[in-house]
Amino acid sequence: MNTFLRDVKLPSAPSLRATKSLRDYLVDAAARDHGALSPAEIEEPNKRVLDWLLTSHFEVVDYLGRLEETLQQHGGQPRGLL
């Protein structure tokens, strides 16, 4: 299992520049962890992993926002989910 993902921290609203930096970090870290592979051989799988992480992160944030709105509309006290 790749261990380099444990050090990646997702920003709450990553810009394109931050996303590129994260991708570069993943490629570089993977190259260090798997010295036999070149960054070019690792880049595409890492892009897929990063895209999945970012998509999942924003889906969770969106879900929590909608949940909080629903609770407020139905008279529930806001609990600061976000």
BELVEN-V290794 format. One record per run of one state. SS is the DSSP state (2 for helix, 1 for strand, 0 for the rest). FROM is the first residue (numbers start at 0). TO is the last residue. If there is no record, write none. Layout:
SS/FROM/TO + SS/FROM/TO
This chain:
0/0/2 + 2/3/6 + 0/7/14 + 2/15/32 + 0/33/37 + 2/38/72 + 0/73/81
